[in-house]
């Protein structure tokens, strides 16, 4: 059972790097919770593949820095749709 968790952590890390994915989008793709993705890529991946961990960490830092912008755009889109109706 333990090997499966480490494999999932590596798969999640590779997916995040290849797609520049957020934790939320990776969770949706793999059918797990955001908490599971976060734990896998921030704790488990560090022990399994430190190089991959650093790459994933960099992408997640970029996503974290941009999330307020994406949230604002989503809110703007939401309310601009409701005015047209």
N, CA, C and O atoms as a printed pandas DataFrame, in Angstrom:
     atom_number atom_name residue_name chain_id  residue_number  x_coord  y_coord  z_coord
0              1         N          UNK        A               1    0.829   -1.205    0.000
1              2        CA          UNK        A               1    0.000    0.000    0.000
2              3         C          UNK        A               1    0.862    1.253    0.000
3              4         O          UNK        A               1    0.518    2.250   -0.634
4              5         N          UNK        A               2    1.989    1.201    0.715
5              6        CA          UNK        A               2    2.815    2.385    0.833
6              7         C          UNK        A               2    3.382    2.834   -0.508
7              8         O          UNK        A               2    3.517    4.033   -0.748
8              9         N          UNK        A               3    3.715    1.892   -1.381
9             10        CA          UNK        A               3    4.265    2.227   -2.685
10            11         C          UNK        A               3    3.285    2.987   -3.564
11            12         O          UNK        A               3    3.693    3.821   -4.373
12            13         N          UNK        A               4    2.005    2.706   -3.414
13            14        CA          UNK        A               4    0.976    3.361   -4.218
14            15         C          UNK        A               4    0.930    4.860   -3.900
15            16         O          UNK        A               4    0.788    5.678   -4.810
16            17         N          UNK        A               5    1.047    5.218   -2.653
17            18        CA          UNK        A               5    0.995    6.619   -2.243
18            19         C          UNK        A               5    2.173    7.391   -2.833
19            20         O          UNK        A               5    2.004    8.511   -3.317
20            21         N          UNK        A               6    3.346    6.805   -2.795
21            22        CA          UNK        A               6    4.520    7.469   -3.351
22            23         C          UNK        A               6    4.404    7.610   -4.872
23            24         O          UNK        A               6    4.788    8.634   -5.438
24            25         N          UNK        A               7    3.872    6.573   -5.524
25            26        CA          UNK        A               7    3.663    6.646   -6.973
26            27         C          UNK        A               7    2.692    7.767   -7.325
27            28         O          UNK        A               7    2.903    8.509   -8.284
28            29         N          UNK        A               8    1.626    7.880   -6.537
29            30        CA          UNK        A               8    0.645    8.936   -6.777
30            31         C          UNK        A               8    1.277   10.306   -6.589
31            32         O          UNK        A               8    0.988   11.231   -7.347
32            33         N          UNK        A               9    2.129   10.442   -5.593
33            34        CA          UNK        A               9    2.797   11.719   -5.353
34            35         C          UNK        A               9    3.653   12.111   -6.553
35            36         O          UNK        A               9    3.654   13.270   -6.968
36            37         N          UNK        A              10    4.379   11.147   -7.106
37            38        CA          UNK        A              10    5.210   11.420   -8.273
38            39         C          UNK        A              10    4.340   11.766   -9.479
39            40         O          UNK        A              10    4.648   12.705  -10.213
40            41         N          UNK        A              11    3.262   11.021   -9.692
41            42        CA          UNK        A              11    2.354   11.298  -10.809
42            43         C          UNK        A              11    1.739   12.685  -10.682
43            44         O          UNK        A              11    1.645   13.420  -11.665
44            45         N          UNK        A              12    1.323   13.040   -9.483
45            46        CA          UNK        A              12    0.765   14.377   -9.252
46            47         C          UNK        A              12    1.806   15.453   -9.548
47            48         O          UNK        A              12    1.512   16.455  -10.200
48            49         N          UNK        A              13    3.026   15.233   -9.060
49            50        CA          UNK        A              13    4.096   16.196   -9.298
50            51         C          UNK        A              13    4.376   16.383  -10.774
51            52         O          UNK        A              13    4.526   17.510  -11.245
52            53         N          UNK        A              14    4.447   15.285  -11.502
53            54        CA          UNK        A              14    4.697   15.357  -12.940
54            55         C          UNK        A              14    3.555   16.065  -13.664
55            56         O          UNK        A              14    3.787   16.851  -14.582
56            57         N          UNK        A              15    2.322   15.781  -13.247
57            58        CA          UNK        A              15    1.157   16.426  -13.867
58            59         C          UNK        A              15    1.189   17.942  -13.626
59            60         O          UNK        A              15    0.931   18.728  -14.538
60            61         N          UNK        A              16    1.501   18.333  -12.413
61            62        CA          UNK        A              16    1.544   19.762  -12.085
62            63         C          UNK        A              16    2.612   20.466  -12.906
63            64         O          UNK        A              16    2.390   21.575  -13.393
64            65         N          UNK        A              17    3.767   19.834  -13.065
65            66        CA          UNK        A              17    4.853   20.443  -13.837
66            67         C          UNK        A              17    4.487   20.538  -15.319
67            68         O          UNK        A              17    4.656   21.591  -15.934
68            69         N          UNK        A              18    3.988   19.449  -15.888
69            70        CA          UNK        A              18    3.667   19.422  -17.315
70            71         C          UNK        A              18    2.580   20.414  -17.691
71            72         O          UNK        A              18    2.632   21.010  -18.766
72            73         N          UNK        A              19    1.599   20.599  -16.820
73            74        CA          UNK        A              19    0.442   21.425  -17.146
74            75         C          UNK        A              19    0.417   22.770  -16.429
75            76         O          UNK        A              19   -0.467   23.589  -16.680
76            77         N          UNK        A              20    1.370   23.001  -15.548
77            78        CA          UNK        A              20    1.326   24.223  -14.749
78            79         C          UNK        A              20    0.054   24.267  -13.918
79            80         O          UNK        A              20   -0.512   25.331  -13.671
80            81         N          UNK        A              21   -0.377   23.102  -13.499
81            82        CA          UNK        A              21   -1.678   22.932  -12.854
82            83         C          UNK        A              21   -1.693   23.471  -11.428
83            84         O          UNK        A              21   -0.663   23.555  -10.758
84            85         N          UNK        A              22   -2.876   23.826  -10.995
85            86        CA          UNK        A              22   -3.089   24.215   -9.606
86            87         C          UNK        A              22   -3.391   22.957   -8.794
87            88         O          UNK        A              22   -3.658   21.893   -9.354
88            89         N          UNK        A              23   -3.348   23.090   -7.495
89            90        CA          UNK        A              23   -3.682   21.970   -6.613
90            91         C          UNK        A              23   -5.116   21.525   -6.874
91            92         O          UNK        A              23   -5.405   20.329   -6.912
92            93         N          UNK        A              24   -6.002   22.482   -7.052
93            94        CA          UNK        A              24   -7.419   22.178   -7.281
94            95         C          UNK        A              24   -7.624   21.405   -8.584
95            96         O          UNK        A              24   -8.370   20.426   -8.614
96            97         N          UNK        A              25   -6.963   21.844   -9.663
97            98        CA          UNK        A              25   -7.148   21.153  -10.944
98            99         C          UNK        A              25   -6.514   19.761  -10.923
99           100         O          UNK        A              25   -7.039   18.831  -11.536
100          101         N          UNK        A              26   -5.392   19.613  -10.222
101          102        CA          UNK        A              26   -4.768   18.296  -10.099
102          103         C          UNK        A              26   -5.662   17.363   -9.285
103          104         O          UNK        A              26   -5.789   16.183   -9.612
104          105         N          UNK        A              27   -6.274   17.881   -8.240
105          106        CA          UNK        A              27   -7.170   17.069   -7.419
106          107         C          UNK        A              27   -8.354   16.580   -8.244
107          108         O          UNK        A              27   -8.762   15.424   -8.134
108          109         N          UNK        A              28   -8.897   17.456   -9.061
109          110        CA          UNK        A              28  -10.037   17.087   -9.899
110          111         C          UNK        A              28   -9.636   16.026  -10.911
111          112         O          UNK        A              28  -10.379   15.070  -11.133
112          113         N          UNK        A              29   -8.472   16.183  -11.525
113          114        CA          UNK        A              29   -7.996   15.241  -12.542
114          115         C          UNK        A              29   -7.766   13.846  -11.952
115          116         O          UNK        A              29   -8.102   12.843  -12.582
116          117         N          UNK        A              30   -7.195   13.780  -10.743
117          118        CA          UNK        A              30   -6.850   12.496  -10.136
118          119         C          UNK        A              30   -7.951   11.945   -9.221
119          120         O          UNK        A              30   -7.828   10.832   -8.709
120          121         N          UNK        A              31   -9.014   12.710   -9.016
121          122        CA          UNK        A              31  -10.122   12.230   -8.200
122          123         C          UNK        A              31   -9.800   12.117   -6.725
123          124         O          UNK        A              31  -10.300   11.222   -6.043
124          125         N          UNK        A              32   -8.967   13.021   -6.227
125          126        CA          UNK        A              32   -8.627   13.054   -4.805
126          127         C          UNK        A              32   -8.904   14.461   -4.279
127          128         O          UNK        A              32   -9.206   15.369   -5.054
128          129         N          UNK        A              33   -8.803   14.639   -2.974
129          130        CA          UNK        A              33   -9.066   15.948   -2.392
130          131         C          UNK        A              33   -7.870   16.879   -2.544
131          132         O          UNK        A              33   -6.747   16.438   -2.787
132          133         N          UNK        A              34   -8.135   18.178   -2.396
133          134        CA          UNK        A              34   -7.054   19.161   -2.447
134          135         C          UNK        A              34   -6.057   18.911   -1.325
135          136         O          UNK        A              34   -4.854   19.103   -1.505
136          137         N          UNK        A              35   -6.549   18.487   -0.175
137          138        CA          UNK        A              35   -5.667   18.202    0.957
138          139         C          UNK        A              35   -4.708   17.059    0.635
139          140         O          UNK        A              35   -3.534   17.101    1.003
140          141         N          UNK        A              36   -5.216   16.042   -0.054
141          142        CA          UNK        A              36   -4.377   14.906   -0.435
142          143         C          UNK        A              36   -3.292   15.344   -1.404
143          144         O          UNK        A              36   -2.129   14.974   -1.247
144          145         N          UNK        A              37   -3.670   16.134   -2.405
145          146        CA          UNK        A              37   -2.682   16.626   -3.379
146          147         C          UNK        A              37   -1.623   17.439   -2.655
147          148         O          UNK        A              37   -0.428   17.248   -2.878
148          149         N          UNK        A              38   -2.051   18.332   -1.802
149          150        CA          UNK        A              38   -1.108   19.194   -1.094
150          151         C          UNK        A              38   -0.160   18.370   -0.234
151          152         O          UNK        A              38    1.046   18.618   -0.229
152          153         N          UNK        A              39   -0.687   17.404    0.484
153          154        CA          UNK        A              39    0.165   16.555    1.332
154          155         C          UNK        A              39    1.129   15.732    0.479
155          156         O          UNK        A              39    2.303   15.592    0.823
156          157         N          UNK        A              40    0.633   15.192   -0.629
157          158        CA          UNK        A              40    1.489   14.391   -1.503
158          159         C          UNK        A              40    2.643   15.207   -2.066
159          160         O          UNK        A              40    3.791   14.765   -2.021
160          161         N          UNK        A              41    2.357   16.388   -2.595
161          162        CA          UNK        A              41    3.417   17.149   -3.265
162          163         C          UNK        A              41    4.271   17.975   -2.305
163          164         O          UNK        A              41    5.376   18.383   -2.662
164          165         N          UNK        A              42    3.782   18.223   -1.109
165          166        CA          UNK        A              42    4.592   19.032   -0.187
166          167         C          UNK        A              42    5.345   18.206    0.849
167          168         O          UNK        A              42    6.374   18.652    1.356
168          169         N          UNK        A              43    4.858   17.022    1.172
169          170        CA          UNK        A              43    5.530   16.200    2.182
170          171         C          UNK        A              43    6.086   14.903    1.598
171          172         O          UNK        A              43    7.283   14.632    1.698
172          173         N          UNK        A              44    5.215   14.109    0.993
173          174        CA          UNK        A              44    5.643   12.800    0.506
174          175         C          UNK        A              44    6.638   12.907   -0.644
175          176         O          UNK        A              44    7.600   12.140   -0.701
176          177         N          UNK        A              45    6.421   13.835   -1.547
177          178        CA          UNK        A              45    7.283   13.968   -2.716
178          179         C          UNK        A              45    8.695   14.379   -2.327
179          180         O          UNK        A              45    9.663   14.009   -2.992
180          181         N          UNK        A              46    8.807   15.139   -1.255
181          182        CA          UNK        A              46   10.132   15.575   -0.785
182          183         C          UNK        A              46   11.018   14.381   -0.450
183          184         O          UNK        A              46   12.220   14.412   -0.715
184          185         N          UNK        A              47   10.450   13.342    0.122
185          186        CA          UNK        A              47   11.222   12.156    0.469
186          187         C          UNK        A              47   11.456   11.217   -0.700
187          188         O          UNK        A              47   12.462   10.509   -0.739
188          189         N          UNK        A              48   10.534   11.206   -1.653
189          190        CA          UNK        A              48   10.625   10.286   -2.778
190          191         C          UNK        A              48   11.533   10.826   -3.883
191          192         O          UNK        A              48   12.414   10.116   -4.368
192          193         N          UNK        A              49   11.316   12.086   -4.280
193          194        CA          UNK        A              49   12.066   12.674   -5.399
194          195         C          UNK        A              49   12.299   14.160   -5.113
195          196         O          UNK        A              49   11.500   14.998   -5.531
196          197         N          UNK        A              50   13.380   14.496   -4.409
197          198        CA          UNK        A              50   13.628   15.885   -4.021
198          199         C          UNK        A              50   13.732   16.856   -5.202
199          200         O          UNK        A              50   13.324   18.011   -5.082
200          201         N          UNK        A              51   14.266   16.410   -6.328
201          202        CA          UNK        A              51   14.373   17.283   -7.498
202          203         C          UNK        A              51   13.011   17.661   -8.044
203          204         O          UNK        A              51   12.763   18.823   -8.365
204          205         N          UNK        A              52   12.133   16.683   -8.148
205          206        CA          UNK        A              52   10.769   16.916   -8.613
206          207         C          UNK        A              52   10.025   17.804   -7.621
207          208         O          UNK        A              52    9.253   18.679   -8.013
208          209         N          UNK        A              53   10.264   17.569   -6.340
209          210        CA          UNK        A              53    9.637   18.385   -5.287
210          211         C          UNK        A              53    9.956   19.859   -5.472
211          212         O          UNK        A              53    9.067   20.702   -5.355
212          213         N          UNK        A              54   11.204   20.181   -5.759
213          214        CA          UNK        A              54   11.609   21.582   -5.930
214          215         C          UNK        A              54   10.915   22.203   -7.133
215          216         O          UNK        A              54   10.465   23.347   -7.068
216          217         N          UNK        A              55   10.824   21.454   -8.234
217          218        CA          UNK        A              55   10.136   21.969   -9.425
218          219         C          UNK        A              55    8.658   22.229   -9.145
219          220         O          UNK        A              55    8.118   23.264   -9.534
220          221         N          UNK        A              56    8.015   21.287   -8.474
221          222        CA          UNK        A              56    6.599   21.441   -8.143
222          223         C          UNK        A              56    6.406   22.620   -7.204
223          224         O          UNK        A              56    5.471   23.403   -7.367
224          225         N          UNK        A              57    7.278   22.745   -6.232
225          226        CA          UNK        A              57    7.188   23.846   -5.265
226          227         C          UNK        A              57    7.247   25.190   -5.983
227          228         O          UNK        A              57    6.498   26.108   -5.646
228          229         N          UNK        A              58    8.135   25.311   -6.973
229          230        CA          UNK        A              58    8.248   26.565   -7.731
230          231         C          UNK        A              58    6.956   26.885   -8.474
231          232         O          UNK        A              58    6.514   28.034   -8.477
232          233         N          UNK        A              59    6.352   25.892   -9.099
233          234        CA          UNK        A              59    5.099   26.114   -9.823
234          235         C          UNK        A              59    3.980   26.492   -8.865
235          236         O          UNK        A              59    3.180   27.378   -9.165
236          237         N          UNK        A              60    3.916   25.829   -7.717
237          238        CA          UNK        A              60    2.864   26.148   -6.751
238          239         C          UNK        A              60    3.052   27.543   -6.159
239          240         O          UNK        A              60    2.069   28.211   -5.838
240          241         N          UNK        A              61    4.291   27.988   -6.011
241          242        CA          UNK        A              61    4.545   29.356   -5.550
242          243         C          UNK        A              61    4.043   30.380   -6.568
243          244         O          UNK        A              61    3.466   31.404   -6.202
244          245         N          UNK        A              62    4.270   30.088   -7.853
245          246        CA          UNK        A              62    3.769   30.974   -8.915
246          247         C          UNK        A              62    2.248   31.010   -8.877
247          248         O          UNK        A              62    1.646   32.081   -8.949
248          249         N          UNK        A              63    1.624   29.834   -8.763
249          250        CA          UNK        A              63    0.162   29.768   -8.683
250          251         C          UNK        A              63   -0.361   30.547   -7.483
251          252         O          UNK        A              63   -1.377   31.237   -7.574
252          253         N          UNK        A              64    0.331   30.434   -6.371
253          254        CA          UNK        A              64   -0.091   31.138   -5.156
254          255         C          UNK        A              64   -0.006   32.649   -5.347
255          256         O          UNK        A              64   -0.874   33.389   -4.884
256          257         N          UNK        A              65    1.039   33.099   -6.026
257          258        CA          UNK        A              65    1.201   34.531   -6.271
258          259         C          UNK        A              65    0.139   35.065   -7.226
259          260         O          UNK        A              65   -0.208   36.244   -7.165
260          261         N          UNK        A              66   -0.377   34.219   -8.098
261          262        CA          UNK        A              66   -1.343   34.659   -9.105
262          263         C          UNK        A              66   -2.797   34.418   -8.710
263          264         O          UNK        A              66   -3.701   34.878   -9.407
264          265         N          UNK        A              67   -3.041   33.722   -7.631
265          266        CA          UNK        A              67   -4.418   33.306   -7.344
266          267         C          UNK        A              67   -5.356   34.475   -7.088
267          268         O          UNK        A              67   -6.539   34.384   -7.417
268          269         N          UNK        A              68   -4.876   35.555   -6.519
269          270        CA          UNK        A              68   -5.761   36.693   -6.286
270          271         C          UNK        A              68   -6.200   37.315   -7.609
271          272         O          UNK        A              68   -7.295   37.870   -7.706
272          273         N          UNK        A              69   -5.359   37.222   -8.608
273          274        CA          UNK        A              69   -5.713   37.742   -9.928
274          275         C          UNK        A              69   -6.764   36.845  -10.580
275          276         O          UNK        A              69   -7.755   37.335  -11.122
276          277         N          UNK        A              70   -6.544   35.529  -10.525
277          278        CA          UNK        A              70   -7.514   34.590  -11.101
278          279         C          UNK        A              70   -8.860   34.695  -10.401
279          280         O          UNK        A              70   -9.905   34.610  -11.046
280          281         N          UNK        A              71   -8.840   34.879   -9.089
281          282        CA          UNK        A              71  -10.089   35.019   -8.343
282          283         C          UNK        A              71  -10.839   36.269   -8.737
283          284         O          UNK        A              71  -12.063   36.253   -8.865
284          285         N          UNK        A              72  -10.113   37.349   -8.930
285          286        CA          UNK        A              72  -10.744   38.600   -9.365
286          287         C          UNK        A              72  -11.338   38.475  -10.755
287          288         O          UNK        A              72  -12.423   38.992  -11.021
288          289         N          UNK        A              73  -10.633   37.793  -11.638
289          290        CA          UNK        A              73  -11.144   37.597  -13.001
290          291         C          UNK        A              73  -12.397   36.733  -12.993
291          292         O          UNK        A              73  -13.331   36.992  -13.751
292          293         N          UNK        A              74  -12.428   35.711  -12.145
293          294        CA          UNK        A              74  -13.598   34.842  -12.053
294          295         C          UNK        A              74  -14.806   35.618  -11.530
295          296         O          UNK        A              74  -15.922   35.436  -12.016
296          297         N          UNK        A              75  -14.583   36.475  -10.551
297          298        CA          UNK        A              75  -15.671   37.284  -10.005
298          299         C          UNK        A              75  -16.183   38.249  -11.061
299          300         O          UNK        A              75  -17.392   38.423  -11.212
300          301         N          UNK        A              76  -15.282   38.869  -11.783
301          302        CA          UNK        A              76  -15.664   39.799  -12.845
302          303         C          UNK        A              76  -16.495   39.088  -13.908
303          304         O          UNK        A              76  -17.518   39.604  -14.360
304          305         N          UNK        A              77  -16.046   37.900  -14.301
305          306        CA          UNK        A              77  -16.755   37.122  -15.311
306          307         C          UNK        A              77  -18.141   36.725  -14.810
307          308         O          UNK        A              77  -19.116   36.773  -15.560
308          309         N          UNK        A              78  -18.221   36.340  -13.556
309          310        CA          UNK        A              78  -19.493   35.931  -12.971
310          311         C          UNK        A              78  -20.507   37.058  -13.028
311          312         O          UNK        A              78  -21.650   36.844  -13.434
312          313         N          UNK        A              79  -20.105   38.252  -12.628
313          314        CA          UNK        A              79  -21.042   39.360  -12.576
314          315         C          UNK        A              79  -21.290   39.997  -13.927
315          316         O          UNK        A              79  -22.345   40.597  -14.132
316          317         N          UNK        A              80  -20.353   39.886  -14.855
317          318        CA          UNK        A              80  -20.623   40.433  -16.183
318          319         C          UNK        A              80  -21.631   39.557  -16.922
319          320         O          UNK        A              80  -22.377   40.065  -17.759
320          321         N          UNK        A              81  -21.674   38.265  -16.638
321          322        CA          UNK        A              81  -22.677   37.374  -17.234
322          323         C          UNK        A              81  -24.062   37.668  -16.699
323          324         O          UNK        A              81  -25.035   37.633  -17.451
324          325         N          UNK        A              82  -24.166   37.959  -15.405
325          326        CA          UNK        A              82  -25.495   38.159  -14.811
326          327         C          UNK        A              82  -26.131   39.463  -15.263
327          328         O          UNK        A              82  -27.358   39.565  -15.280
328          329         N          UNK        A              83  -25.338   40.461  -15.629
329          330        CA          UNK        A              83  -25.891   41.739  -16.101
330          331         C          UNK        A              83  -26.499   41.615  -17.501
331          332         O          UNK        A              83  -27.454   42.319  -17.831
332          333         N          UNK        A              84  -25.945   40.719  -18.319
333          334        CA          UNK        A              84  -26.420   40.562  -19.689
334          335         C          UNK        A              84  -27.763   39.849  -19.743
335          336         O          UNK        A              84  -28.483   39.984  -20.732
336          337         N          UNK        A              85  -28.117   39.099  -18.715
337          338        CA          UNK        A              85  -29.362   38.314  -18.717
338          339         C          UNK        A              85  -30.569   39.165  -18.521
339          340         O          UNK        A              85  -31.688   38.652  -18.498
